[in-house]
Amino acid sequence: MSHIQMLGLCRFSYPTGGDGFEGAGGGLAANVARLYDPARLARRFWFFEEICLPTLAAQSDPDFTLLLLHGEALPEPWLSRLQRAIAPLPQIRALALPEGRPHAETCREAMRAARDPEARVVGEFTLDDDDGLAPDFIAEARAQFAPLRPLWKLRKRAALDFNGGMVVQAGAGGIALTPVQADFWAPGLVVFFAPRSTRSIQDYNHRRLWSRMPALTLPEPVMFLRGSHDSNDSRLERRLPGLQRGGAEAESPDALLQSRFGLDAAALRRSWATLIGS
């Protein structure tokens, strides 16, 4: 099959001009103060270092690029910590940009500039700094383009939705793991484009992609982790009862975390307890 470039974007606490995210009101100064608050950054780094980066490093198909967008004024010691954390992963390309740029425009430009013009297809995905991916995410995304290819050829765009995942809730009471079935959530989603397309995944509301292009939804296997905590804009706790997977899992949530993501739930709980107790 023709080469498929897998291209991702992760926005690491980047203060935008105030568009697109809850809590971004009050102007740029307020947004910078909120996102660069040391207590908030400590928790975001916990998710990034304990969940996001290990699952990226474990990808069975290492042929992907992840753009890591952060503000050029990210203060120390956080900037150096970020640089050290991503250094072992050559797939991660850091983009330090001035704070206050419009979110959608900035992300769209970054993604389009990073496309490989020699690729036949570009599979774009987005990942928050508190999300994680199963180790076969990249490999399966490439493989599952095959059944989508006839539909993709009609308009040169199509979506792949892995809708099985797990929410990692972290708070004062510790860590709870909840398997969920959530359609068109960002961490389980790939949108395939032609490399010279003027469109990007950033041009679409991911929850309504099904209305804009052909899509293939795969409920198995469990493919993503989604962080939920007091600095997460999405406030997932309010929605979890309606998202839990209907069938009983063959494994407990702790066992599923280990088998699908290679993460030790007990070790994560100890690490989280140390962080919030410090």
Order of alpha helices (4+ residues) and beta strands (2+ residues): beta-alpha-alpha-alpha-beta-alpha-beta-alpha-beta-beta-alpha-alpha-beta-beta-beta-beta-beta-beta-alpha-alpha-alpha
